[in-house]
Amino acid sequence: MKLTAKQDIDAPADYVLAQLTDFESWERGAMRRGAEVSRTDKLREPAVGMTWAAKFRYRGRDRNMTLRLDRMDADGHVGFTAGSVPANGVMQFELVAMAAKRSRVFITLDIQPKSFTAKLFVQSLKLAKSRVDRSLAQRAQQFAQEIEDRYKRSLQR
């Protein structure tokens, strides 16, 4: 199942890319939401090949997931592969500079179920695709607002 969203952000593309690739901030955010996150690679700086192990609770059950950074280009492409027992996923961010201080981010999420239960879950998502798309769009809007707020605060310093 493939989900997509796009969101305009009132911040320069290089600033948005820096926020997208601030992996320590992403880790802290996941931990604030109750997930256990740990880096499993030996890389010293952000680069393709970074990996994480995550444990979190979803729909009343503990879930384990591995996450790998597959793509990180200076031209605004960031891609991840996620793996778990019931499903795998690929998440891509594509950043486009619209103007000097305006950017657009395209988000693509592709979920591939591996188990029968996961196939049923993905099928239920397909039946509620408009609700799922709306939820992804709302999360993309929140993400954009957070980046815009950080950018405005950085200008005031």
C-alpha positions in Angstrom: 0.0 0.0 0.0 1.4 3.4 -1.0 0.6 6.6 0.9 1.7 10.0 -0.2 1.5 13.6 1.1 3.0 16.9 0.1 3.4 20.0 2.3 4.7 23.5 1.7 7.1 24.8 4.4 7.9 28.5 4.9 11.7 27.9 5.3 14.6 27.5 2.9 15.3 24.1 1.5 18.7 23.7 3.1 17.2 24.5 6.5 14.4 21.9 6.0 17.0 19.3 4.8 19.0 20.0 8.0 15.9 19.4 10.1 15.0 16.2 8.1 18.5 14.8 8.8 18.7 15.8 12.4 18.5 12.2 13.5 19.3 12.8 17.2 16.2 15.0 17.3 14.1 12.3 15.7 15.4 9.8 18.2 14.5 12.1 21.2 11.0 12.7 19.7 10.3 9.0 19.5 11.5 8.4 23.0 9.2 11.2 24.3 6.4 9.3 22.7 7.3 6.1 24.7 9.5 4.3 22.1 12.8 2.7 23.0 15.3 3.7 20.3 19.0 2.8 19.9 21.5 3.3 17.1 22.9 0.0 15.9 25.6 1.2 13.5 29.1 2.5 14.2 29.0 5.6 11.9 30.2 8.8 13.5 28.4 11.3 11.3 25.0 11.1 9.5 25.4 8.9 6.4 23.8 6.3 4.4 23.9 3.0 6.3 22.8 4.4 9.7 20.6 1.9 11.5 18.3 2.0 14.5 16.4 -0.6 16.5 13.1 0.6 17.9 10.6 -0.9 20.4 7.2 0.6 20.9 3.6 -0.2 21.7 1.1 -0.1 18.9 -2.5 -1.3 19.1 -2.0 -2.9 22.5 1.1 -4.9 21.5 4.8 -4.4 21.7 6.4 -4.0 18.3 10.1 -4.2 17.3 11.4 -2.5 14.2 14.7 -1.9 12.5 15.2 1.3 10.5 18.0 1.9 7.9 18.9 5.1 6.2 19.2 4.2 2.5 19.5 7.6 0.8 20.6 11.0 1.9 21.4 13.4 -1.0 22.4 17.0 -0.8 19.7 17.7 -3.4 16.9 16.9 -0.9 16.3 13.2 -1.0 16.1 11.2 2.2 15.0 7.5 2.2 14.5 4.9 4.9 13.7 1.2 4.9 11.9 -0.2 7.9 11.6 -3.9 8.8 9.5 -5.8 11.3 8.1 -9.3 11.6 4.7 -8.5 10.1 5.6 -5.9 7.5 8.3 -3.9 5.7 8.1 -0.3 4.7 9.9 2.3 2.6 9.7 6.0 3.4 11.0 8.7 1.1 11.2 12.4 1.6 11.8 14.6 -1.5 12.5 18.3 -0.9 12.0 20.9 -3.6 12.9 24.6 -3.2 10.0 26.7 -4.3 11.6 30.1 -3.6 14.4 31.4 -1.5 12.5 30.9 1.8 9.8 28.4 0.7 10.1 24.6 0.2 7.8 21.7 -0.6 8.3 18.3 0.8 6.8 15.1 -0.8 6.4 12.2 1.5 5.9 8.6 0.2 5.3 5.6 2.4 5.0 2.2 0.9 4.0 -0.7 3.2 4.5 -4.3 2.2 2.8 -6.8 4.5 4.6 -10.2 5.1 2.1 -12.0 7.3 -1.5 -12.8 6.9 -2.5 -10.6 9.8 -0.5 -7.7 8.3 -2.2 -8.3 4.9 -5.6 -8.0 6.7 -4.5 -4.8 8.4 -3.2 -3.2 5.2 -6.5 -4.2 3.5 -8.4 -2.4 6.2 -6.2 0.7 5.6 -7.0 0.5 1.9 -10.7 0.5 2.8 -10.2 3.6 4.9 -7.7 5.2 2.5 -9.2 8.7 2.6 -9.0 8.7 6.4 -5.4 7.4 6.4 -4.4 10.0 3.7 -6.0 12.7 5.8 -4.1 11.5 8.9 -0.8 11.5 7.0 -1.5 15.0 5.6 -2.3 16.3 9.1 1.0 14.8 10.4 2.9 16.4 7.5 1.3 19.7 8.3 2.3 19.4 12.0 5.9 18.6 10.9 5.9 21.6 8.6 4.6 23.9 11.3 7.3 22.7 13.7 10.0 23.4 11.2 8.6 26.8 10.4 8.5 27.7 14.1 12.1 26.6 14.6 13.2 28.6 11.5 11.4 31.7 12.8 13.0 31.3 16.2 16.5 31.0 14.6 16.0 34.3 12.8 15.2 36.1 16.0 18.5 35.1 17.6 
